[in-house]
Amino acid sequence: MGRSESAWLGLVVLLPLLSAAQQPAPLAATPAAFEVSTVKLSKAESGNSSSNFNDGRFTATNEPLKNIMEYSAYGIPQPRILGGPKWLDSERFDIQAKMEGAAAERLKALSRDQRRAETQAMFQQLLADRFKLAVHWETRELPVYALVVAKHGPILHESKNAPGESGTSASTGELSAKGLTLTEFAETLTQELSSELGRVVIDRTGIQGRYDLALKWTPQSGMNDSASQPDAGPSFFTALTEEVGLKLESAKGPDKVLVIDHVEMPTEN
C-alpha cells in the first residue's frame, strides 16, 4: 500500500504510553475539519490500496475501513482494533474529502504534534459522520515487546544534547534519535514502527542516561519481500542487536486496544 511522505506526516498519530514531554500539544481554538466528503464502495478488482492527505485534500482508493482507522484516525495497529461486523475485513472504499482553504492553511501553520492531533480528530469525525463509527478504549494484558540488553552488551553513544534538544527522524527502513532516554526510544519504536512491530515496546534495559541512536534495516512484509533475498540488508531485529546492542523479547504487559461499539455501511453521495 503506497503512502507518500506527506501522507505519513499528516496521518500518523501518537500511540499510547508516550511520556508527558511527548504528549500532543493542545488543539487549536477552532479545530480543523473536512468541509465536504464522498464515500463509495470500491469497484477495483485488485487488492492494491492507497491513500494520500496533502494540502487539505484526502484521497483513498480501494481502502478497507480498518486501514483508515489505523493510519489516519487512531494510529493503532489493526490487531489491536477489536470487534465490528465481518464486512470490515472484506469491503473497500473510495473516499475523497476536502478541507476549506483557510482551514488547510491554518493546519499547515501548526506544530508537528498539534497537526497530528488535529488530523486525528478530523478523521475520527469523518468516520463518525459517514460510517456512524463509535469506539472506546480499553487496557488489556496483551503481548508486548520488552526492550532489553543483547548478549554482548549495549552499543550506545551518550548524547551531548540537552534534554530539550532531543528528537527523532524516521523513514522507511531508517530511524535516528538524538538525546533520548531508552524509555523514550522504546516509545519511539512503538510510534514509528507500529505497523512493522504490531506491539507496544516497553523499556526493560534498566539503563539510564540519554543517547544518540541510529538504525538501518530492510523492512520485511512477507515471504516475497526483497528482505527474503540473499543480498538483502538485515531485518529490524538484527539491526537493533548489531547496531545498538539491544533486542526485543516477547512479553506480556498492559496495552491499549480500540473496541468498535458500532459501525454502519456508508450511504453513497
C-alpha positions as CSV (number, residue, x, y, z in Angstrom):
1,M,0.0,0.0,0.0
2,G,1.7,3.1,-1.2
3,R,1.8,6.2,1.0
4,S,3.7,9.4,0.4
5,E,6.0,11.0,3.0
6,S,3.5,13.9,3.2
7,A,0.7,11.3,3.9
8,W,2.7,9.8,6.8
9,L,3.4,13.2,8.3
10,G,-0.2,14.1,8.1
11,L,-1.8,10.8,9.1
12,V,0.3,9.0,11.7
13,V,-0.8,9.8,15.2
14,L,0.8,9.2,18.6
15,L,0.2,5.9,20.3
16,P,-0.5,5.3,24.0
17,L,2.4,5.1,26.5
18,L,4.2,8.3,25.5
19,S,5.9,10.3,28.2
20,A,4.4,13.5,29.4
21,A,7.0,15.5,27.4
22,Q,5.9,13.8,24.2
23,Q,2.2,14.3,24.5
24,P,0.5,16.2,21.7
25,A,0.2,20.0,22.2
26,P,-3.3,21.3,22.9
27,L,-5.6,21.6,19.9
28,A,-6.2,24.9,18.2
29,A,-9.2,27.0,19.4
30,T,-11.0,26.2,16.1
31,P,-10.4,22.5,15.3
32,A,-9.8,21.7,11.6
33,A,-12.4,19.7,9.8
34,F,-13.3,18.3,6.4
35,E,-15.8,20.6,4.6
36,V,-17.1,18.0,2.1
37,S,-16.6,14.3,1.6
38,T,-17.7,11.5,-0.7
39,V,-17.6,7.8,0.1
40,K,-18.2,5.0,-2.4
41,L,-17.8,1.2,-2.4
42,S,-14.7,0.5,-4.4
43,K,-15.1,-1.4,-7.7
44,A,-11.4,-2.1,-8.0
45,E,-10.6,-5.7,-8.8
46,S,-7.0,-5.7,-7.5
47,G,-6.1,-5.9,-3.8
48,N,-3.9,-2.7,-4.0
49,S,-4.9,0.3,-2.0
50,S,-3.5,3.7,-1.5
51,S,-4.3,7.0,0.4
52,N,-2.8,10.4,0.5
53,F,-3.5,13.6,2.5
54,N,-1.9,16.7,1.2
55,D,-2.9,20.4,1.1
56,G,-6.2,19.8,2.8
57,R,-7.3,17.0,0.4
58,F,-7.6,13.3,1.4
59,T,-7.9,10.7,-1.3
60,A,-8.3,7.0,-0.6
61,T,-8.6,4.3,-3.3
62,N,-9.7,0.7,-2.6
63,E,-9.1,1.2,1.2
64,P,-10.5,-1.0,4.0
65,L,-12.0,1.0,6.8
66,K,-9.5,-0.5,9.3
67,N,-6.6,0.9,7.2
68,I,-8.1,4.4,7.7
69,M,-8.6,3.7,11.4
70,E,-5.0,2.6,11.7
71,Y,-3.1,5.1,9.7
72,S,-5.4,8.2,9.8
73,A,-7.8,8.3,12.7
74,Y,-6.3,6.4,15.7
75,G,-2.7,5.3,14.9
76,I,-3.1,1.8,16.4
77,P,-2.1,-1.4,14.6
78,Q,-5.0,-3.4,13.3
79,P,-4.5,-6.4,15.6
80,R,-5.5,-4.1,18.4
81,I,-8.7,-2.9,16.7
82,L,-11.3,-5.3,18.1
83,G,-15.0,-6.0,17.3
84,G,-17.2,-4.9,14.4
85,P,-19.0,-6.8,11.6
86,K,-17.4,-9.2,9.1
87,W,-17.6,-6.7,6.3
88,L,-14.8,-4.7,7.9
89,D,-12.4,-7.3,6.6
90,S,-13.8,-7.6,3.1
91,E,-15.3,-4.3,1.9
92,R,-13.1,-1.5,0.5
93,F,-13.9,2.1,-0.2
94,D,-13.0,5.1,-2.4
95,I,-13.0,8.3,-0.3
96,Q,-12.4,11.9,-1.1
97,A,-12.5,14.6,1.5
98,K,-11.6,18.3,1.3
99,M,-10.9,21.0,3.9
100,E,-11.9,24.6,3.4
101,G,-8.9,26.5,2.1
102,A,-8.3,28.8,5.1
103,A,-8.6,25.8,7.5
104,A,-6.0,23.9,5.5
105,E,-3.6,26.8,5.7
106,R,-4.2,27.0,9.5
107,L,-3.4,23.3,9.8
108,K,-0.1,23.8,8.0
109,A,0.9,26.6,10.5
110,L,0.6,24.3,13.5
111,S,3.4,22.4,15.1
112,R,4.0,18.8,14.1
113,D,2.4,17.5,17.3
114,Q,-0.6,19.8,17.0
115,R,-1.0,18.9,13.4
116,R,-1.1,15.2,14.2
117,A,-3.6,15.7,16.9
118,E,-5.9,17.9,14.7
119,T,-5.6,15.4,11.8
120,Q,-6.5,12.5,14.1
121,A,-9.6,14.4,15.3
122,M,-10.6,15.2,11.7
123,F,-10.6,11.6,10.6
124,Q,-12.4,10.4,13.7
125,Q,-15.1,12.9,12.9
126,L,-15.2,11.9,9.2
127,L,-15.6,8.2,10.2
128,A,-18.3,9.1,12.8
129,D,-20.2,11.1,10.2
130,R,-20.0,8.7,7.2
131,F,-19.8,5.3,8.9
132,K,-21.5,6.1,12.2
133,L,-18.4,4.7,13.8
134,A,-18.4,4.6,17.6
135,V,-15.5,3.2,19.6
136,H,-14.0,3.1,23.1
137,W,-10.5,2.4,24.5
138,E,-9.7,-0.4,26.9
139,T,-6.5,-1.5,28.6
140,R,-5.8,-5.3,28.4
141,E,-3.0,-7.6,29.2
142,L,-1.5,-8.4,25.7
143,P,1.7,-9.4,24.1
144,V,4.3,-6.6,24.0
145,Y,7.9,-6.3,23.2
146,A,10.4,-5.8,26.1
147,L,13.5,-3.8,25.1
148,V,16.5,-5.5,26.8
149,V,20.3,-5.6,26.5
150,A,21.6,-8.1,23.9
151,K,24.0,-10.9,24.7
152,H,27.2,-8.9,24.0
153,G,26.1,-5.7,25.7
154,P,24.8,-2.3,24.6
155,I,26.5,-0.2,21.9
156,L,25.3,3.2,22.9
157,H,26.7,6.7,22.3
158,E,26.0,9.1,25.1
159,S,24.3,12.3,23.8
160,K,25.8,15.7,24.2
161,N,22.5,17.3,23.5
162,A,20.5,19.0,26.3
163,P,17.2,17.2,27.2
164,G,15.2,19.8,25.4
165,E,17.1,19.2,22.2
166,S,16.1,15.6,21.7
167,G,14.3,14.4,18.6
168,T,13.8,11.6,16.1
169,S,13.7,11.2,12.4
170,A,12.2,8.2,10.6
171,S,11.7,6.9,7.1
172,T,11.2,3.5,5.5
173,G,14.0,1.3,6.9
174,E,15.8,4.0,8.8
175,L,15.5,5.6,12.3
176,S,17.7,8.1,14.0
177,A,17.3,9.5,17.5
178,K,19.2,12.2,19.4
179,G,19.2,12.8,23.1
180,L,16.7,10.1,24.0
181,T,16.5,8.0,27.1
182,L,15.9,4.3,26.4
183,T,12.4,4.7,27.7
184,E,11.8,7.4,25.1
185,F,13.5,5.2,22.5
186,A,11.1,2.4,23.3
187,E,8.2,4.8,22.9
188,T,9.6,5.9,19.6
189,L,9.7,2.3,18.3
190,T,6.1,1.9,19.4
191,Q,5.1,5.0,17.5
192,E,7.2,4.9,14.3
193,L,7.2,1.1,13.8
194,S,3.6,0.4,14.8
195,S,2.8,-1.5,11.5
196,E,6.0,-3.4,11.4
197,L,6.1,-4.5,15.0
198,G,2.4,-4.5,15.8
199,R,3.1,-4.3,19.6
200,V,3.9,-1.7,22.2
201,V,7.6,-1.7,23.2
202,I,8.5,-1.3,26.9
203,D,11.9,-0.4,28.1
204,R,13.3,-3.0,30.5
205,T,17.0,-2.3,30.0
206,G,17.5,-0.6,33.3
207,I,20.0,1.8,31.6
208,Q,19.9,5.5,32.5
209,G,21.1,8.5,30.5
210,R,20.4,10.0,27.1
211,Y,21.8,8.6,23.9
212,D,22.1,9.1,20.1
213,L,21.0,6.1,18.2
214,A,20.7,5.2,14.6
215,L,19.3,2.1,12.9
216,K,19.1,1.0,9.3
217,W,17.3,-2.2,8.1
218,T,15.3,-3.8,5.3
219,P,11.6,-3.9,6.1
220,Q,10.0,-7.3,5.9
221,S,6.4,-7.6,5.0
222,G,6.1,-11.1,3.6
223,M,7.8,-14.1,2.0
224,N,8.1,-12.3,-1.4
225,D,9.6,-9.1,0.1
226,S,13.1,-8.1,-1.0
227,A,14.3,-8.8,2.5
228,S,14.0,-12.5,1.8
229,Q,16.7,-12.3,-1.0
230,P,20.3,-13.3,-0.2
231,D,21.7,-9.8,-0.8
232,A,19.0,-8.0,1.3
233,G,20.0,-6.0,4.4
234,P,19.3,-7.0,8.0
235,S,15.9,-7.2,9.5
236,F,14.9,-4.7,12.1
237,F,15.5,-7.2,14.9
238,T,19.0,-8.0,13.6
239,A,19.9,-4.3,13.1
240,L,18.7,-3.5,16.6
241,T,21.2,-6.1,18.1
242,E,24.1,-5.4,15.7
243,E,23.9,-1.6,15.7
244,V,22.9,-0.7,19.2
245,G,23.4,-3.9,21.2
246,L,19.7,-4.2,22.2
247,K,17.0,-6.7,21.4
248,L,13.2,-7.2,21.7
249,E,11.8,-10.1,23.7
250,S,8.2,-11.2,23.6
251,A,6.5,-10.4,26.9
252,K,3.1,-9.6,28.4
253,G,2.1,-6.2,29.5
254,P,-0.8,-3.6,29.7
255,D,-1.7,-2.4,26.2
256,K,-4.5,-0.2,24.9
257,V,-7.0,-1.7,22.4
258,L,-9.7,0.1,20.4
259,V,-13.0,-1.6,20.6
260,I,-15.7,-0.9,17.9
261,D,-19.1,-0.4,19.5
262,H,-21.0,0.5,16.3
263,V,-20.3,0.9,12.6
264,E,-22.6,1.1,9.5
265,M,-22.0,0.8,5.8
266,P,-22.0,4.3,4.5
267,T,-24.6,5.8,2.2
268,E,-23.0,7.0,-1.1
269,N,-23.3,10.6,-2.2
